[in-house]
Amino acid sequence: MTLVFGTQQHVGDAKTHVLIIGVGRYKHLPGGPGPITPNVPPLGQLQSPPASARALADWFTGNEHQNPDAPLGSVELLLSDANSQQYAPQDGSPALEIERAEIMNIMRAFDEWYRRCNAHEDNVCLFYFCGHGLHKQNTYLLPEDFAAFPNNWWFNAIDFDRTYNGMRQCAAKTQYYVVDSCRQWTTGMMQNLDVTGQTLMQTTSLSNIRERTAPRLFATAIGLPAFGDQGGVSRLTTALLECLEGSGAEKQNEKWLVSTSSLGESVQKLVNLKNATLPQGDRQAVDPAGGDAAVGPRVLHMLPAGVTPKVFVTLDCDPDAATPSALFYFQRKGARQDAPEPGQWSTRLEADIYEFGVHFPQGPYRSWLKSAESIRPPVLALRLEV
């Protein structure tokens, strides 16, 4: 196990406990250090997962997370990186050599994470995996040593669905699961009658099942790929971080909160915003697949006092033909700001009440000012009828 924040202490007040796994190097897949297992699914090496896992760990260890009812208690990190296994926490503590994300290390880290999570019913638990994933009857997450055994590729895979069900025994009422991986299937996988995987948490007895709120956020829908920039943070994790920083917040009792009910759909909306600029085949279908919600919405993160979240705002015209010559502007508390040039305007604005308008220096369309509009995270796509 590699704790990059906190201790293994299992007792005390409610805390937030995070387990982050990023797998880029695969020993037994093409391009790995080998031996390469013959006839494995057509998968290769990845660069985005280690960068994505580090970025999420940076956010937590950099004192960004706030939750007075469950302050940060621990961050556990496992990486499989072809370049470096080191991680430098953002709190200034010395760089650490991180354990590789192999199945036995993952199982040990999960057990320690579970013990910390299980110590208090008001704990908040976050599980994050980024790497290769496949889907048949369940979603399978692939550690670094996937396909180590040629006669049983799946021995080292993780059965996410059964693990998720097993976590119903955990005392923590607030759990959140992020699976940043593909969920495709292959012809060989479909023909294999014995696709299984390791269960990190078995359901030992129905009598042990407890109430919880435990959403699942998948990077993509069943059967589809997920995307990460070469060597950079993945699309899902980029949107996840933006939402934790405020784009996934909702206002409750004058406080901006990121909750179990707001986070997943907000991430989906941000990825869809990027999708609109991409060819159809490069778009990613983020799936906030729901999950147990027996104790209702729960707080994951609170924005600091005085911080107002930003909203992604896009302005264009109806009809579309008017947009290229349109000069958009907004007014807030009497102050006006104009777009830098004609055409569709995409910008980020603090959540508040605005008036939006459009001006046409020439042409058949008339200038127009929309009535006051209250904008809230994460996205506002506004079409002004002219």
BELTA-V694036 format. One record per residue. N is the residue number from 1. RES is the residue in one letter. PSI is psi as a letter, one per 20 degrees, with the letter a starting at -180 (NA if undefined). BURIAL is 1 if it has 16 or more other ideal C-beta (glycine too) atoms within 10 Angstrom, else 0. Layout:
# BELTA-V694036
N:RES:PSI:BURIAL
N:RES:PSI:BURIAL
This chain:
# BELTA-V694036
1:M:q:1
2:T:o:1
3:L:p:1
4:V:i:1
5:F:p:1
6:G:a:1
7:T:r:0
8:Q:j:0
9:Q:p:0
10:H:i:1
11:V:r:0
12:G:a:0
13:D:r:0
14:A:q:1
15:K:r:1
16:T:p:1
17:H:p:1
18:V:p:1
19:L:o:1
20:I:p:1
21:I:p:1
22:G:o:1
23:V:o:1
24:G:h:1
25:R:p:1
26:Y:o:1
27:K:g:1
28:H:j:1
29:L:q:1
30:P:p:0
31:G:i:0
32:G:r:1
33:P:i:0
34:G:a:0
35:P:q:0
36:I:p:0
37:T:p:1
38:P:q:0
39:N:k:0
40:V:r:1
41:P:q:1
42:P:m:0
43:L:q:1
44:G:b:0
45:Q:q:0
46:L:q:1
47:Q:h:1
48:S:h:1
49:P:g:1
50:P:h:1
51:A:h:1
52:S:g:1
53:A:g:1
54:R:g:1
55:A:g:1
56:L:g:1
57:A:h:1
58:D:g:1
59:W:g:1
60:F:g:1
61:T:i:1
62:G:j:0
63:N:k:0
64:E:h:0
65:H:p:1
66:Q:p:1
67:N:n:1
68:P:h:0
69:D:i:0
70:A:m:1
71:P:r:0
72:L:p:1
73:G:g:1
74:S:q:1
75:V:o:1
76:E:p:1
77:L:p:1
78:L:p:1
79:L:q:1
80:S:o:1
81:D:p:1
82:A:i:0
83:N:g:0
84:S:q:0
85:Q:j:1
86:Q:q:0
87:Y:p:1
88:A:o:0
89:P:q:1
90:Q:i:1
91:D:j:0
92:G:i:0
93:S:r:0
94:P:q:0
95:A:q:0
96:L:q:0
97:E:o:0
98:I:p:1
99:E:q:1
100:R:q:1
101:A:m:1
102:E:r:1
103:I:g:1
104:M:h:0
105:N:h:1
106:I:g:1
107:M:g:0
108:R:g:0
109:A:g:1
110:F:g:1
111:D:g:0
112:E:g:1
113:W:g:1
114:Y:g:1
115:R:g:0
116:R:g:1
117:C:h:1
118:N:i:1
119:A:i:1
120:H:p:1
121:E:h:0
122:D:j:0
123:N:q:1
124:V:p:1
125:C:p:1
126:L:p:1
127:F:p:1
128:Y:p:1
129:F:p:1
130:C:p:1
131:G:b:1
132:H:q:1
133:G:q:1
134:L:r:1
135:H:p:1
136:K:d:1
137:Q:h:0
138:N:r:1
139:T:p:1
140:Y:p:1
141:L:p:1
142:L:o:1
143:P:r:1
144:E:h:1
145:D:k:1
146:F:q:1
147:A:k:1
148:A:h:1
149:F:o:0
150:P:h:0
151:N:i:0
152:N:n:0
153:W:h:1
154:W:i:1
155:F:h:0
156:N:j:1
157:A:r:1
158:I:p:1
159:D:o:1
160:F:g:1
161:D:g:1
162:R:h:1
163:T:g:1
164:Y:g:1
165:N:h:1
166:G:h:1
167:M:i:1
168:R:i:1
169:Q:i:1
170:C:q:1
171:A:h:0
172:A:p:1
173:K:i:1
174:T:o:1
175:Q:q:1
176:Y:p:1
177:Y:p:1
178:V:p:1
179:V:o:1
180:D:m:1
181:S:r:1
182:C:r:1
183:R:l:1
184:Q:r:1
185:W:r:0
186:T:r:0
187:T:g:0
188:G:h:0
189:M:g:1
190:M:h:0
191:Q:i:0
192:N:p:0
193:L:i:0
194:D:l:0
195:V:o:1
196:T:a:1
197:G:r:1
198:Q:q:1
199:T:o:1
200:L:h:1
201:M:o:1
202:Q:q:0
203:T:o:0
204:T:h:0
205:S:p:0
206:L:h:0
207:S:i:0
208:N:i:0
209:I:p:0
210:R:r:1
211:E:q:0
212:R:r:1
213:T:p:1
214:A:m:1
215:P:q:1
216:R:p:1
217:L:o:1
218:F:q:1
219:A:h:1
220:T:r:1
221:A:r:0
222:I:p:0
223:G:i:0
224:L:q:1
225:P:r:0
226:A:r:1
227:F:q:1
228:G:p:1
229:D:q:0
230:Q:o:0
231:G:i:0
232:G:a:0
233:V:q:1
234:S:r:1
235:R:g:1
236:L:g:1
237:T:h:1
238:T:g:1
239:A:h:1
240:L:g:1
241:L:g:1
242:E:h:1
243:C:h:1
244:L:h:1
245:E:i:1
246:G:h:1
247:S:i:1
248:G:j:1
249:A:q:1
250:E:q:1
251:K:p:0
252:Q:p:0
253:N:l:0
254:E:j:0
255:K:q:0
256:W:o:1
257:L:q:1
258:V:p:1
259:S:r:1
260:T:h:1
261:S:h:1
262:S:h:1
263:L:g:1
264:G:g:1
265:E:h:1
266:S:g:1
267:V:g:1
268:Q:g:1
269:K:h:1
270:L:g:1
271:V:h:1
272:N:h:1
273:L:g:1
274:K:h:1
275:N:h:1
276:A:i:0
277:T:j:0
278:L:q:0
279:P:q:0
280:Q:g:0
281:G:i:0
282:D:j:0
283:R:q:1
284:Q:p:1
285:A:m:1
286:V:p:1
287:D:n:1
288:P:n:1
289:A:j:0
290:G:b:0
291:G:a:1
292:D:q:1
293:A:k:0
294:A:h:0
295:V:j:0
296:G:a:0
297:P:q:1
298:R:q:1
299:V:p:1
300:L:h:1
301:H:q:1
302:M:p:1
303:L:q:1
304:P:q:0
305:A:p:0
306:G:i:0
307:V:p:0
308:T:p:0
309:P:q:1
310:K:q:1
311:V:p:1
312:F:o:1
313:V:p:1
314:T:p:1
315:L:p:1
316:D:a:1
317:C:q:1
318:D:o:0
319:P:r:0
320:D:h:0
321:A:i:0
322:A:i:1
323:T:g:1
324:P:h:0
325:S:j:1
326:A:p:1
327:L:o:1
328:F:q:1
329:Y:r:1
330:F:q:1
331:Q:p:1
332:R:o:0
333:K:l:0
334:G:i:0
335:A:p:0
336:R:q:0
337:Q:p:0
338:D:q:0
339:A:q:1
340:P:h:0
341:E:r:0
342:P:q:1
343:G:r:1
344:Q:p:0
345:W:p:1
346:S:p:0
347:T:r:0
348:R:p:0
349:L:q:1
350:E:q:0
351:A:p:1
352:D:a:0
353:I:p:0
354:Y:q:1
355:E:p:0
356:F:p:1
357:G:r:1
358:V:q:1
359:H:p:1
360:F:o:1
361:P:h:0
362:Q:r:0
363:G:a:0
364:P:i:0
365:Y:q:1
366:R:q:0
367:S:q:0
368:W:q:1
369:L:p:0
370:K:q:1
371:S:r:0
372:A:p:0
373:E:p:0
374:S:o:0
375:I:q:1
376:R:q:0
377:P:q:1
378:P:h:1
379:V:q:1
380:L:o:1
381:A:o:0
382:L:p:1
383:R:p:0
384:L:o:1
385:E:p:0
386:V:NA:1
